[in-house]
Amino acid sequence: MSGRLWLVVPAAGQGRRMGADLPKQYLPLAGRPVLARTLARLHAAFPEARLCLCLDPDDGHFDPAWVPFTDWRRAPGGAERVDSVVNALETIAPDAAEDDLVLVHDVARPCVTVDDLSRLLAAIADDPVGGLLAAPVADTMKRDDGAGRVQATESREGLWHAFTPQGFRHGLLRRALNDAQARGVAVTDEASAVEAAGLSPRLVSGRRDNLKITHPEDLALAELVLSAQALAAQAASTTHSEASPCGTKRA
């Protein structure tokens, strides 16, 4: 991969749908704030990356001790997620080259695995456009009629759930976001801005447990996911340590 790797993590949201006293990024998840969990996952995959964390200018909850990265900076959060990302790209612009790769990851996705993060980077490292973690839609899709009833059943063929991280070159992403905002294009994620520029991001299949904490029940689900992932990692480590180099167990 040419250039350096940057991580942008928007973390300025208020999380009103959680109905909690704290923004969701500061709610406890298995004993640590969601933000700390997410940053720890990113650091485990990319310890040498440079981080730009988007925070509300009046944020009184943030603790720098939660940031495991050596090279990191803070950018002001905006009114919307896209505004925070634009602010982050402006913040790193003096140090980021045109072709430096930027991965944007939701702070509320603490369950993303190191394997998925590594596979995404490998898949888009030399891609001329960039791409995102995603998963094919598995559920039957219904379109409502605006009055709480089903209007039609939609085909799920070719449909994907978009996750994060989403990764693009700094210059390309900055231009795409600025252009989309100037034209009044609705930017739901970074890929949508790149698509509006006439480009087709790569879909990189990722695990479905890369959930986004949005509603109160998601926090408990995320804790179960983290616990299951830890048990799976422990079992894999035990199996590996018991096996000899030729694959047979030691006496």
Stockholm file with secondary structure:
# STOCKHOLM 1.0

chainA/1-251         MSGRLWLVVPAAGQGRRMGADLPKQYLPLAGRPVLARTLARLHAAFPEARLCLCLDPDDGHFDPAWVPFTDWRRAPGGAERVDSVVNALETIAPDAAEDDLVLVHDVARPCVTVDDLSRLLAAIADDPVGGLLAAPVADTMKRDDGAGRVQATESREGLWHAFTPQGFRHGLLRRALNDAQARGVAVTDEASAVEAAGLSPRLVSGRRDNLKITHPEDLALAELVLSAQALAAQAASTTHSEASPCGTKRA
#=GR chainA/1-251 SS CCSCEEEEEECCCCCGGGTCSSCGGGSEETTEEHHHHHHHHHHHHCTTCEEEEEECTTCCSCCGGGCCCSSEEEEECCSSHHHHHHHHHHHHTTTCCTTCEEEECCTTCTTCCHHHHHHHHHHHTTCSSEEEEEEECCSCEEEECSSSSEEEEECCTTCEEEEEEEEEEHHHHHHHHHHHHHTTCCCSSHHHHHHHTTCCCEEEECCTTCCCCCSHHHHHHHHHHHHHHHHHHHHHHHHHHHBCTTSCBCC
#=GC SS_cons         CCSCEEEEEECCCCCGGGTCSSCGGGSEETTEEHHHHHHHHHHHHCTTCEEEEEECTTCCSCCGGGCCCSSEEEEECCSSHHHHHHHHHHHHTTTCCTTCEEEECCTTCTTCCHHHHHHHHHHHTTCSSEEEEEEECCSCEEEECSSSSEEEEECCTTCEEEEEEEEEEHHHHHHHHHHHHHTTCCCSSHHHHHHHTTCCCEEEECCTTCCCCCSHHHHHHHHHHHHHHHHHHHHHHHHHHHBCTTSCBCC
//
